[in-house]
Amino acid sequence: MYRRRTRDIDITVLPQFADDQSQPDFGRFFWVYTVEIVNQGQESVQLMSRHWIITDANGDTNEVRGPGVVGEQPVIEPGGVFRYSSGCPLPTPSGIMRGTYRVEGEDGEAYDVEIPAFSLDSPYMRRVLN
């Protein structure tokens, strides 16, 4: 698991390689990741948008921006938790993801919450020992 706290918002990410959705012989590797967002603050926040930076093993980067997550813009009450799962395909057997969520507090203040960088590793990675 990977964790990060920004202000009073805790983000935890658990990635898992999805062998059943991957086709290594055709350069398709797929991961499922579950994100848990916990509001440790005193006011509600609404998740407005996401920004992902996805880098494959070749160093090629793809950025994904959009409203909310999985079609939702959830309001997370104080002490509340929002959890969702999504997926990421790559043309290489490993990579890394990181990003931010834009949230808005009850007072209208908007700010970015960091998503911890997390590794996308598969059993098809070629390991080199020095």
N, C-alpha and C positions, 0 to 999 in steps of 0.2 A: 504494500500500500504506500501511497505517496500523499503527504499532507502539507497544507500551507494555510496560514491564517493571515488575513488582511483585515485590519480593524477588528471587528467582532464576528467576522464570518470565517468559519472553518471549511475548507474544501479538502475532501479525501477522494482519491482516485484509485481504483483497482482495475488494472488492465489484464486481459487474458487472451492468449492466442486462440483463435477459433479454427482449428484444423479442419473441421467439417465444412467451413465456408471458404477455405483456401484451396488454391490450385497451384502448388509450387512449380510444377512442370510448365505452367503457362505464365509464370511471373506474377501470380496473384496471392498475396498474403493478407489475412484479415484478422483483426483484433476486435474484441468486444470490451468496452470499458464501462464501469459503473462509477458514477459520481455521486457523492453525498455532500450536500450543502447544509451546514448547521448555522443557524443564527444565534450567536451567544450574546447578542446585544439587547438593548432595552426598547428598541423600536422595530417595527416591521420593515422589511425591505422587499422590493420587487425586482426580480431578475429581468432586465430589459433586453439584453443582447449578449452575444458571445463572439469571441474572436479567438480562433485556433491558429497556431502555427505548427505545421506538420512537416517534419524533415525526414526523408528516407535515408537509407544507408549510403546512397550516392551523394548526399548533400543537397539534393533537390528539395526545395521548400514550396509548400502550398499553404496559402492562407484562406481560412474560411470565416466569413462574417455573416451574421444574420440575427434576426429577432429571436429572443428567447432560446429555449432548448426543447428539443423533441416536440415542437409545435405549441409550447406553453410559455407563458411569462408569469411564473408562479410568484405569489406573495408568500413570504416566509415570515411567520410571526416570531416574536421573541421566544427563544427556546425551541423553535420549530425546526423541522428537518424536511428537505426536499431531496429525493433520490431518483435518479434515472439512469438508464443504460442506453448506449449508442454504439456505433461501430466505426472502424477506420480501415479501409483497404490501402495497401501499399504494393508497389512493384518489387520491393526488396524484402528480404527476410528479417529486417530490423529497421527501427527508426525511433523517433522521439516526438512527443507532442508536448506543447505548452500553450498557455493562453491566458485570457482574462474574461471575466463576466462583468458586464456593466450593470450595476444595481442602482436603485433609487430608493432613498429613505422616505419616511413619512413627511419629513420637512421639505421634500423636493430636491435635496442634495443628491446628485448622481456621482458615483465614483467607481473605479475599476477594482475588482477583486481578483487577485492572482490565482490562477490554476497552477498547481505545482507541475514542473516538467516531469514527465514520466516516460519510461523506456518501453518500447514495443519490441519484445524479443520473441523469436520463434525457435523451435528446435532445428530449423533449417539454416540457422546462422553458421557461417564458416568461422571457426575460431582459429586465431593465429597465436601461437605461443612464441615468445621471444626468448 
